[in-house]
Amino acid sequence: MSYVAPVTDATYRARVIDSLTPVLLVFLDNDSEARRAFTPVLSETARQLGDNLLVATAETATNPDTAQRWGVTRTPTAVLLHYGIMQRVLLGVRPAERLIEEIRQALGPDFGTA
């Protein structure tokens, strides 16, 4: 998948927990400066790792159950999961290169290189 997929409270289990590929679930506010800054980073991450990683976003205001489940108190908050198990939590905006490196560190150095 080379696009950023939306996740809602209703689709959370199917898209995130039951996913056979790792998932980067990013919690964002609908209209914020951080969202505008991070959206191109997420698109680039999906472009580079999309065959091996689902990049997904959830709006905190319209998906309060999912945000509460992860204790999200500020955005952006990114949760990296593999087989529904949290691997890492990343707070704040960062460049795509750094985000991809952090994902690879969490999932193994060979992740996304095949």
Protein Blocks (a to p, Z undefined) as FASTA:
>chain_A
ZZdcdddfklmmmmmmmpcbdcddddddfbafklmmmmmmmmmmmmmmmmmoccddddfk
lmmmlmmmnopabdcdddddeehiafbdcedjddfklmmmmmmmmnopkgokZZ
